[in-house]
Amino acid sequence: MDLMVDNDFYKKEFLGSEIKDDNVFNRYNAKAQRQINKYCNFYFDNHTLDDLPLDSDRTNVKNSICAQIEYFNELGSTNELAGDGQVTSVHIGNTTKSYNHIALNRDNAMISSQAIEYLSPTGLLYRGVGEYG
């Protein structure tokens, strides 16, 4: 599978959050692309970006992949339920850290809502019976 997004697009066009390690970026990128392909009911198993009729659709798919990469980066992993939630309080003396754990399930744990928003105008989300969002 050829990757549709490179580090240059992620940094300069999408303006994604910094990922210092190229190996980590490449892993997130490959997994993000597979995730986006899944959202699109596996359209990219038999098609490429060039098969999309509009430049805006191609850009939205690339932005969707970038949003998914950034989501994985924020979670710190590409595994379901990876994140610890957001920090709600911190104590320095005797070190205490409290988290607001987000209730995630297997079906929605790895879906970036921003990635879905980028895909919405392309029509790729509606190629089957699945519903995302």
Secondary structure, DSSP 8 states (H G I E B T S, - for coil): ---S--HHIIIIIS-------HHHHHHHHHHHHHHHHHHTTTGGGT--GGGSS-HHHHHHHHHHHHHHHHHHHHHTSSSTT----EEEEEETTTTEEEEE-----TTTTT--HHHHHHHGGGTGGGSSS----
